[in-house]
């Protein structure tokens, strides 16, 4: 467990109230040893699981603040000092940044200062390789764009999946209400036996689809290959996974990492069986001395990457290739997302129309036509 301390200290004449995160036992004791500050208060405020990390949204805020503060003339030390007192970020994030601030004050290098596993791994890597202030400012600019794109596509994915599930759940709830509450009440009120075969069929159909979707979602958490077999939404998920992959590769290439190392790093850290199954053989082939273009040429279901890399051998500029692929997969993802959103509403309206028509027809048959037949007899 990670311990978050409410932490106050005096530096010169200034009293700073913040938080300090302890990720390992007695870590704070070692950090505070032989440091030129006076600790005023240190008490446990909260506990967090070891796996907790700073959210993408807060990583973006951190990078934006660093970018603005460094551009305005402040150094890294003063920028960290400002951030650890900022109310714009959570207590947990301030605790992580305070640890970095204290390590920087002790004279540690960038690798030690930003070594916390609570930071995003690409942020850590870029902080380690940025040797000058100008490089650091450019790095923060690319990180802001990266985190902003990740937030935007994640929100779009959630809308594209939550909206259909909400509609599907609503249809199931409407059909259950119709079959077990509204129709029996209506039958009793009209004193006729309304046999709603259409709503029964629709209920079984959509309840089965709902259960199938839930099971599919659970299975896909462990193996995202299943997402490729999901009707209607398979292109959405495929393009999202490949967009994130090419985006990750691209940010590492733009920060001076070679293509083979970038590929290795992304595959070793990314939580996607779809990508691991397809790109691990590529990494093995590259390590055996096979050319990058030849290693990529037979990737299953991802012809776009192999074609683009084959064409790139005439230029050798992989940054441009992955820049193009990133934009292509993002456009494909946005198009798939829009198609799903546009498709759901007509389907929902059509189903409601079928339900209303089936009720109206059944009432017409049993009450009106049945009443006329009874009167004639």
N, C-alpha and C positions, 0 to 999 in steps of 0.2 A: 504493500500500500504506500501511496505517496502522501506525505503530511504537508498540509499548508499551514504556515504560521502567520499570525498577525504580527507584523514586524515594524518596529520604529527604531530609528537610529539617528544619531547626531553627527553631522559632517561639518566641521568648522562651527559656524553659528547657526546653521540651518538644521531644523528637525524634519526628517522625512518619514512620513507614515505610509507604509506599503504592506506587501505580503512577501513571504519567502517560501519557496517550495523545496522540501527535502525529499529527494528521490531514492536515496539510499540511507541506511542507518548511520547516524552520527556524521552525515555529510555536511550539515550546516556548521558543526563544530570545527571541522577542518577548513571550511571556507572562511569562517570568521576569525580564525587564528591568525595573528600577526597582520592585522589589517587596521588602517588608520581611520576607524570610526568608533563611536561610542554607542553600544546597544542600549536602548532605553526600555524596550518592551519586546518580548518574544513569547507568544503563547499559541497553542494549537487552535486553529480556526476550523479546519475541515480535513476530511480524508478522501482520497481518490484512488481508484484502481490503477495499477501500474500501466495499463494499456491506454489510459486517457492521454489525448494529445490536444494541442491548441487547434481549434476549428479552422477550417479554410477561410471563413468570414473574418476571423480575428487575425489570421496570418496576413490577409490583405490589408487590414487596418494597420498592423505593425509596419508592413512594407511602405504603405502610403505615408505614415508618420516619419519613418526613417528618411524616405526620399525628400520630403518637404524640409525636414530639419537639417539634413546634410546640405541640401541645395541653398538653404538660407545662411550657411556659414558655420553651423555648429559641427563639432566632431562627434565621433561615435559614442564617446563617454558621456558627453552632455545630452546627446539624443536619448541614450538609455536612461539617464537620470530623469529626463522629462517623462518618458514613457512609463516608468515604474510608479509615477504619481498620477497618471492619467485615469480618469473615471470612465473613459471611452471604452476601456477593455475590462474583461472580467478579473476577479480576484486571482483565479488560477493562472491566467496569462501574466498578470503582474508578478506573481510569485516566481514564474519561470524567468521572466526578464530581470527580476531583482537578483536572482542567482547569477545570471550573465554579467550584470552590472558589477557585482562584488568580485567576480573572477577577473573582470577587466581591470578593476581597481587594484587587484593584487599583482597585475602585470602579466597575466596569462595570455597566451597567443589565441588567435581566432578559433582554432580547432578545439581548444579547451573551453573558451568562453561560451561557444555555442554548441557544446557537446550534448546538451540535454536531449533525450529521446522524445521529449514533449513537442519539440519543434518539427515542422515539416522537413522531411529528409532533403528535399531539393534546396530549401532555404539554408540548411546547414552546409551542404556542399558548396553553394555559391558564396556564402560568407567565408568559407575556408580558402577559396581560390582568388577572392577579390583583394588584390595587394595594394591598391591605391584608392584614394577617395573618389576619383572620377570613375574608376571601374566599379566601385561599390554603388555609386549613384545609378549608373547604367544597369547594373544587376538588379537593383530594387525596381527600376522601371520595368524590366522584363518580368520580374516576379509579380508585380501588380497586375500586369496584363494576363499572366498565367492564372493567378488566383481568381481574377475577375471572370475569365472565360470558364473556369471550372464551376464557379458559383452559378453563372448564367445557364450553362448546359445542364447542371444538376437540377436547377429549378424547373427548367423546361422538361426534363425527363420526369420529374415528380408530377408536374401538371398533366403530362401525356399518359401517365399510368394511374394516378389517383383519380382523375376525372372519369375514365372509363369504369374503374372499379366502383366509384360512387354511383354512377348511372346503373351499373349492373346490380349493385346492392339495393338501390331504390326500386328497380323492376321486381326483384325477388320479394322485397317487403310489400310492394303493392299487390303482387299476385297472391301472396300468403294471406294478406288482409282480405282480398276479394274472395278467395276460396273458403276461408274459415270463419269470416265475420260478416262481411257485407252481403254476399250472396245468400247465406242461410237466413239473415235478417230480412232480406228482400223477399225471399221465398215465403217466409212466415207472414210477412205483411200483406203480400198479394194472394196468399193461400194457394200457391201453385208450386210445383216441383221444378225449379230452374236447374236444368242439367247443363252446367257450363263446361263442356268438353274442351273448348278452345283454351280457356284459362287454365285448366288442369294440365293440358299438354305444354303450354307455355311455362307453367310453374316448374314442371319436371325438367324441361329443357334448360331454363335459365338457372335453376338451382344446381343442375349438373355442371353447367359452364362455370358457375361461381366456385363450386368445390374444386373443379379441375384447375382453375386459375390460382386458387389458394395453395393447392398441393404443388403446382408448377413453380410458384414463387418461392416456396420453402426449398424445393429441390435445386432451384437456380442459385440460391445463396451459396451452396457448396460447389456447384458446377454450372457456370454460366453458359456452357455449350447448349444446355436445354433451351436457352432463350432464342436460339436460332430456329427452333421448331415451333415457336409460339405463333399461331396464326395472326395475321394482320400486323403485330408489333415486332416481328423478327428483324425487319430492316431497321427499325428504330434502335433496338438494343445493339445490333451489329455495328451501326454507325457511331453510336455513343462510345462503345468499347474501343473502336479503332480511332475515334477522334481523341479520346483521352490518351491512348498509346502514342499516337503521333505527336500530340501536344507535349507529352513528357519527354519524348526523344528530342523534340525541337528545342525546348528550353535548355537542355543539357548541351546540345550542339552549339547554341548561341553563346554559351558560357564556356567555350573552349574544350569541351570533352570530345574525344574521338568517337566516331560512329559505332565502332565495335564495343567500346567501354560503355557508351550511353545505352546501347541495346541490352548489354549484360546487366547494367544497373536497374533499368526499368523492369526487365523480366524477372529479376531476382526479388524485386520489391512489390510488384503489382499483384493484386489479388484477383487473378483471372485465369481460370483453367483454359478458356478459349484461346487466350494469347500464349500461355505457357506451352500448350500442346503443339502450337504451330511454330513458335519461335525458338524453343529450346534446341531443336535439330539445326536451326540456322546458326545459333551460337556455337554449337559443337563443330559444324562444318567450317566456320570462320577460324576457330581455334586450331583446326587441322590444316589450315593454310589455304582453304578454298577461297576464291574471290567472293566479295560481298554480293555482286550481281548474280553469280552462279548459285550462291547459298540461298538467295531469295527467290529463285525462279520457279520453284515448284511448291509454293506455300498454298495449302488447301484453303479455298473460299476467300482468299484475299489477293486477287489478281492485280488490283490497283497498285499495291506496293511493289510487287515484283516487276510490273511493266515500267513504273516510274523509275525504279532503281536501275533497270536495264538501260533505259534511255539516259540516265545520269552518268553512266560510265564515259560518255563522250565529253562531259564537262567536269565531272568529279566534285561537284558542289552539292553535298548531301543536305546542307542547311536549306537551300532553295527547294530541293525535292520534298523534304518533310514539311516545309512551309506550305507548299502546294497541296500535299496530302492532307495536312491538318485542316486547311480551308475547305477542301473537297468533302471530307468526312463531316465537317461541321455543317456545311450546306445540305448534305444528304440527310443528316440528323434533323435539321430544322424542317426540311421538306416532309420527312416521315412524320414528325411531330404534328405538323399542320394538317396533314391528311387524316390522321387519327382523330384529331379534334373535330374536323369538319364531318367526319363519317359518323361519329357517335350521336350527335343531336338528331339527324334524320332517322336513325335506327330507333332511338328512344321514342320519338314522336310517332313513328309507324307502329311500334308495339302498343303504345297507349291507345292509338286509333283502333287497332285490332281488338283490344280488350273492350273498349267502349262499344264498338260495332257488334261484338259477340253478345254483350249484355243486352243491347237494344234489340237485336234480332231475336234473342231467346225470350225476352219480355213480349215482343210483338207476337211471336208464335204461340206462347203459352197463355197470354192474357187477352190480347186483342182477337187473334184468330180463334183461339180456344173459346172466348166469350161469344163470338158470332156463331160458331158451330153449336155451342150449347143452347143459344137462343133459338136457332132454327129447329133444333130437335125438340 
